[in-house]
Amino acid sequence: MKPFKLEIITPEKIFFDGETEHLIARTSEGDVGILHGHTPYVANLVSGPVKVKMEDGSFRMAAVSGGVIKVSADNTVIIASAVEWADEIDVERAKRSVEDAKRRLKENKSQREFDLAEQKLKRALNRISVAGGL
């Protein structure tokens, strides 16, 4: 397979800037696989895994907390609110976030607070799943 340029960017940093031959990301419509020469494409990303084929042929998994993917003729860009490699996830911290989000969901103070708690729960469960803790 022919490699293509991939950039994964968050508000804080450039998370990944390199080449890959294969990328799998979770969009609001389902999982999408990207290879060199993919049709130009833009989609919303939901909290979910992103799987990147590294230069040595291995795959590396990351947890993405929502964002956008844009595929063009010469590169693919993911802009995400947060992203971290599976092996860098603090599973115990993510489990505490799950419990905190569940507590906030039960409090049901306002629709906005409920929505924020629900997003927090989804992010934490995604992080645990990607890290192999589920």
C-alpha positions in Angstrom: 0.0 0.0 0.0 1.1 3.5 -0.7 1.5 5.9 2.3 -0.2 9.2 2.8 0.3 12.2 5.1 -1.7 12.2 8.3 -2.0 15.0 10.9 -3.9 14.7 14.1 -4.3 18.0 15.9 -5.8 19.1 19.2 -6.2 22.6 20.6 -3.1 22.0 22.7 -0.8 20.3 20.3 0.1 18.5 17.1 -0.6 14.9 18.3 0.7 13.1 15.2 2.3 14.4 12.0 3.6 11.6 9.8 2.8 9.1 7.2 0.5 6.1 7.3 -0.8 3.5 4.9 -4.1 2.9 6.6 -6.4 4.7 9.1 -9.7 3.7 10.7 -11.8 6.3 12.4 -15.2 6.4 14.0 -17.6 9.0 12.5 -21.1 9.8 13.3 -22.2 7.5 10.5 -19.9 4.6 11.5 -16.3 3.5 11.1 -14.5 4.6 8.0 -11.2 3.3 6.5 -8.9 5.6 4.7 -6.2 4.5 2.2 -4.1 6.5 -0.2 -6.2 7.9 -3.0 -9.4 8.0 -0.9 -12.1 10.2 -2.3 -12.2 13.7 -0.8 -14.2 13.4 2.4 -15.3 15.4 5.5 -17.1 13.9 8.5 -17.8 14.5 12.2 -15.9 12.2 14.6 -17.6 10.9 17.7 -15.8 9.7 20.8 -14.2 6.5 19.6 -11.1 4.7 18.6 -8.7 5.8 15.8 -6.4 3.1 14.5 -3.3 4.2 12.6 -0.9 1.9 10.7 2.6 2.9 11.7 5.7 2.9 9.5 6.9 -0.4 10.9 3.6 -2.1 9.8 2.1 -2.3 13.3 -1.2 -0.6 14.2 -1.4 1.9 17.1 -4.8 2.8 18.7 -5.8 6.1 20.1 -8.9 7.4 21.9 -10.4 10.5 20.2 -13.0 12.6 21.9 -14.9 14.0 19.0 -13.8 16.2 16.2 -13.6 16.3 12.4 -11.8 14.3 9.7 -10.9 15.9 6.4 -9.5 13.8 3.6 -8.0 15.5 0.5 -5.9 14.5 -2.4 -2.6 15.1 -0.6 -3.3 14.5 3.1 -5.7 13.6 5.9 -6.3 15.8 8.9 -8.1 15.0 12.1 -8.9 17.9 14.3 -10.0 16.5 17.7 -10.9 18.1 21.0 -8.7 15.5 22.8 -6.8 12.4 21.8 -4.4 10.0 23.5 -2.6 6.8 22.6 -4.0 3.7 24.2 -0.8 2.9 26.1 -0.8 6.4 27.6 -4.3 6.3 29.1 -4.6 6.3 32.8 -7.4 3.7 33.2 -7.9 4.3 36.9 -8.5 8.0 36.2 -10.9 7.2 33.4 -12.8 4.9 35.8 -13.1 7.7 38.3 -14.4 9.9 35.5 -17.1 7.3 34.7 -18.3 7.3 38.3 -18.3 11.1 38.4 -20.2 11.4 35.2 -22.8 8.8 36.4 -23.2 10.8 39.6 -23.7 14.0 37.6 -26.3 12.3 35.3 -28.3 11.4 38.4 -28.3 14.9 39.7 -30.1 16.1 36.6 -29.7 19.9 37.4 -30.3 21.2 33.9 -30.3 19.9 30.3 -26.9 21.5 29.7 -25.3 19.8 32.7 -26.9 16.5 31.7 -25.5 16.8 28.2 -22.0 17.7 29.6 -22.1 14.7 32.0 -23.2 12.4 29.2 -20.3 13.6 27.0 -17.9 13.1 29.9 -19.3 9.5 30.4 -18.8 8.7 26.7 -15.3 10.0 26.6 -14.3 8.1 29.8 -15.8 4.8 28.5 -14.0 5.3 25.2 -10.7 5.8 26.9 -11.2 2.7 29.0 -12.2 0.6 26.0 -9.3 1.8 23.8 -6.9 1.1 26.7 -8.2 -2.4 26.9 -9.8 -1.9 30.3 -13.3 -3.0 29.4 
